[in-house]
């Protein structure tokens, strides 16, 4: 990228380029930025002329970056991050009346029960700050933090390569249909689960569940492999198997189901993570400081 091209790039163009890299099509990338399809197409052509290279391979379906675009993308993210910091710093000097906070969520555990009360608290303090949340599996969350696509993530701890802020300890629970033989027990041994078909979750708690079975030296009979919590609950309710899920994702009541603790207990710590607390944008720093201050008094619906 030449100095002349870099100087003529606008923040909107950079946002579009980054949006294209994570979208299924050009229209959806523009829609994320409030742009019409025609405006998006025009902005893309202008951006390609500015950079002097095509950014998308138009011979394939969907969005696929050209080799040149893949090489440029990390530098564009760096420039965009710097401009965001400049903009956010200006907002901070005006009492944080505006700005953007980008957050990552490891899935239902945080999206249902951790982030909502925190965001409600944050928006009450900083109503002018825009908040964007994206759900990602834990490994993708780490990459997103390193690449600065998000500033703060709700993650499973520990995360030795990041600054972290512990929030809650979650515990795995057995999910059973009413009337199941194991439902008579108050606590269920891990090895007892091997006798029944298991509906495995593909959500953020899957690594913890897998390690639990490995430590017990058993191979579960996986009957189904599902990613949506409500799908798993319905499969269990209709007798398709039993499941093991994180306490934080479970509704307090679900007709036809019962929850039981596991022995030995399998737990995971959940908290916030960022690449460097000292280099957060003003909006992200305000969120981090707010949570750290409130953490001792926070409670989450763990069974």
C-alpha positions in Angstrom: 0.0 0.0 0.0 1.5 3.3 -1.0 1.6 6.4 1.2 -0.7 8.2 -1.2 -3.3 5.4 -1.0 -3.1 5.2 2.7 -3.7 8.9 3.1 -6.7 8.8 0.8 -8.4 5.9 2.6 -11.5 6.8 4.6 -12.6 5.1 7.8 -15.8 3.9 6.0 -13.7 2.3 3.3 -11.6 0.5 5.9 -14.7 -0.7 7.7 -16.1 -2.0 4.5 -12.9 -3.9 3.7 -12.9 -5.5 7.1 -16.6 -6.3 6.9 -16.0 -8.0 3.5 -13.4 -10.3 5.0 -15.9 -11.8 7.4 -19.1 -11.7 5.3 -20.8 -14.2 3.0 -21.6 -11.7 0.3 -21.0 -8.1 -0.6 -24.5 -7.0 0.2 -24.4 -8.3 3.8 -21.0 -6.6 4.3 -22.6 -3.3 3.3 -25.7 -3.9 5.3 -23.7 -4.3 8.5 -22.5 -0.7 7.9 -25.9 0.7 6.9 -25.1 0.8 3.2 -27.3 0.0 0.3 -26.1 -2.7 -2.2 -25.4 0.0 -4.9 -23.5 2.2 -2.4 -21.5 -0.9 -1.3 -20.6 -1.8 -4.8 -19.6 1.7 -5.6 -17.5 2.0 -2.4 -15.8 -1.3 -3.2 -14.8 -0.2 -6.7 -13.5 3.1 -5.3 -11.5 1.3 -2.7 -10.0 -1.0 -5.3 -9.0 2.0 -7.5 -7.5 3.7 -4.4 -5.4 0.6 -3.5 -4.6 -0.2 -7.1 -5.5 -3.9 -6.9 -8.7 -6.1 -7.0 -9.8 -7.2 -3.6 -12.4 -9.9 -4.4 -12.3 -12.9 -6.7 -15.4 -12.4 -8.7 -15.1 -15.8 -10.4 -16.3 -17.7 -7.3 -19.6 -17.5 -5.3 -19.7 -15.6 -2.1 -16.9 -13.4 -0.9 -13.3 -14.6 -1.4 -10.4 -12.2 -1.0 -7.7 -12.1 -3.6 -4.1 -12.9 -2.7 -3.4 -9.1 -2.6 -6.3 -8.4 -0.4 -5.2 -11.2 2.1 -1.8 -9.5 2.3 -3.3 -6.1 2.8 -5.9 -7.1 5.4 -3.6 -7.2 8.5 -2.3 -3.7 7.7 -5.8 -2.4 7.1 -6.9 -3.8 10.5 -3.9 -2.0 12.1 -4.8 1.3 10.5 -8.5 0.9 11.4 -7.6 0.1 15.0 -5.4 3.2 15.2 -8.2 5.4 13.8 -10.7 3.9 16.2 -8.4 4.7 19.1 -8.1 8.3 17.8 -11.8 8.6 17.5 -12.5 6.9 20.8 -9.9 9.2 22.6 -11.7 12.2 21.2 -15.0 10.8 22.5 -13.4 10.2 25.9 -12.4 13.8 26.2 -16.0 14.6 25.7 -17.1 12.4 28.5 -17.4 9.2 26.4 -20.6 10.4 24.8 -19.8 8.2 21.7 -17.6 5.4 20.6 -17.7 1.7 19.7 -17.3 -1.3 22.0 -16.6 -4.6 20.3 -17.2 -7.7 22.4 -16.9 -11.5 21.9 -19.1 -14.1 23.5 -18.1 -17.8 23.8 -21.8 -18.8 23.3 -25.0 -19.3 25.2 -23.4 -19.3 28.6 -22.3 -15.7 28.3 -24.9 -14.5 25.8 -27.8 -15.6 27.9 -26.7 -14.9 31.5 -23.4 -13.0 31.7 -23.3 -10.2 29.0 -27.0 -9.0 29.3 -26.7 -7.6 32.8 -23.2 -6.2 32.1 -24.4 -4.5 28.9 -27.5 -3.1 30.7 -25.2 -1.6 33.3 -22.8 -0.2 30.7 -25.6 1.3 28.5 -27.1 3.0 31.6 -23.7 4.8 32.2 -22.7 5.3 28.5 -25.9 5.5 26.4 -24.1 7.0 23.4 -21.5 4.2 23.0 -22.4 1.7 20.3 -21.9 -2.0 21.3 -21.3 -4.8 18.9 -21.3 -8.4 20.2 -20.2 -11.5 18.2 -20.3 -15.1 19.2 -17.3 -17.3 18.6 -15.8 -20.6 19.8 -13.0 -20.2 22.3 -10.1 -20.7 19.8 -11.6 -18.2 17.3 -12.1 -15.8 20.2 -8.3 -15.8 20.9 -7.6 -15.1 17.2 -10.1 -12.3 17.1 -8.5 -10.7 20.2 -5.0 -11.0 18.7 -6.2 -9.6 15.4 -8.0 -6.8 17.2 -11.4 -7.7 15.6 -12.8 -7.5 19.1 -11.3 -5.8 22.1 -12.8 -7.9 25.0 -14.0 -11.4 25.0 -16.0 -13.5 27.5 -13.9 -16.7 27.6 -13.1 -19.8 29.5 -10.1 -19.3 31.8 -7.2 -19.5 32.2 -5.8 -17.5 29.3 -2.1 -17.0 30.1 -1.4 -14.9 27.0 -4.1 -12.3 27.8 -5.1 -9.9 30.5 -8.1 -11.5 32.3 -10.8 -10.7 34.8 -12.5 -13.7 36.4 -16.3 -13.5 36.7 -17.9 -16.9 37.6 -17.3 -20.6 38.0 -19.7 -22.7 35.9 -20.5 -26.4 36.6 -21.5 -29.1 34.2 -24.9 -30.7 34.8 -26.6 -33.9 33.4 -29.8 -33.2 31.5 -32.3 -36.0 31.7 -35.9 -36.6 30.6 -38.4 -37.0 33.5 -38.7 -40.7 34.4 -35.1 -41.6 33.2 -33.5 -44.3 35.5 -30.7 -41.8 36.4 -33.2 -39.2 37.5 -33.7 -41.0 40.8 -30.1 -40.1 41.8 -29.3 -36.7 43.3 -25.7 -36.9 42.0 -24.6 -39.0 39.0 -21.2 -40.6 38.5 -19.4 -39.8 35.2 -19.0 -43.5 34.5 -22.8 -44.0 34.8 -23.3 -41.8 31.7 -21.5 -44.3 29.5 -24.5 -46.6 29.6 -26.8 -44.2 27.7 -26.8 -42.4 24.3 -25.4 -38.9 24.7 -26.4 -35.8 22.9 -23.1 -33.9 22.6 -23.0 -30.1 22.5 -20.8 -28.3 20.1 -21.0 -25.1 22.2 -18.3 -23.6 24.3 -18.5 -26.2 27.0 -17.6 -29.1 24.7 -13.8 -29.1 25.6 -14.7 -29.4 29.3 -17.1 -32.2 28.7 -14.6 -34.1 26.5 -11.9 -33.7 29.2 -14.3 -35.0 31.9 -14.9 -38.2 30.0 -11.2 -38.6 29.2 -10.2 -38.3 32.9 -12.8 -40.9 33.7 -11.3 -43.2 31.1 -14.6 -43.7 29.2 -15.8 -43.1 25.7 -19.4 -41.8 25.6 -21.9 -43.2 23.2 -22.5 -40.0 21.2 -25.9 -40.4 19.5 -26.2 -36.8 18.2 -23.9 -33.8 17.8 -25.8 -30.5 18.1 -24.9 -26.9 18.4 -28.1 -25.2 19.5 -29.0 -25.5 23.2 -32.8 -25.5 22.6 -32.4 -28.4 20.1 -30.5 -30.4 22.7 -33.1 -29.8 25.3 -35.9 -30.9 22.9 -34.0 -34.0 21.9 -33.5 -35.0 25.5 -37.2 -34.3 26.3 -38.3 -36.5 23.5 -36.2 -39.4 24.6 -33.4 -39.2 22.0 -30.7 -39.4 24.7 -29.2 -37.6 27.7 -26.9 -34.6 27.6 -24.3 -32.8 29.7 -24.4 -29.0 29.6 -23.0 -26.0 31.4 -25.2 -24.8 34.2 -25.2 -21.2 32.8 -27.0 -22.2 29.6 -29.8 -24.1 31.3 -33.2 -22.5 31.9 -34.4 -22.5 35.5 -37.3 -24.8 34.4 -37.9 -26.8 31.3 -41.0 -29.0 31.1 -40.2 -32.7 30.9 -36.6 -32.3 32.0 -34.6 -32.6 35.2 -31.0 -31.6 35.9 -28.5 -33.5 38.1 -25.0 -32.8 39.4 -22.0 -34.9 38.3 -19.4 -36.6 40.5 -16.6 -35.8 40.3 -17.7 -32.2 39.6 -16.5 -30.8 36.3 -16.2 -27.0 36.4 -14.8 -24.1 34.3 -14.0 -20.5 35.1 -15.4 -17.8 32.9 -14.2 -14.3 32.7 -13.2 -11.4 30.5 -10.0 -11.3 28.4 -8.3 -8.7 26.4 -4.9 -8.4 24.6 -3.6 -5.6 26.8 -5.7 -3.8 29.4 -3.5 -0.7 29.1 -4.1 -0.3 25.4 -7.9 -0.7 25.3 -9.9 2.1 23.6 -11.7 4.4 26.0 -15.0 2.6 25.5 -13.5 -0.8 26.2 -11.5 0.5 29.1 -14.7 1.9 30.6 -16.4 -1.4 30.2 -13.4 -3.3 31.7 -13.2 -0.9 34.7 -16.9 -1.1 35.3 -16.9 -4.9 35.4 -13.8 -5.0 37.6 -15.5 -2.6 40.1 -18.8 -4.5 40.1 -17.3 -8.0 40.0 -17.4 -8.7 43.8 -21.1 -8.1 43.9 -22.1 -9.8 40.6 -24.2 -13.0 40.7 -25.1 -15.2 37.8 -27.7 -17.9 37.6 -25.5 -21.0 38.2 -27.4 -24.1 39.3 
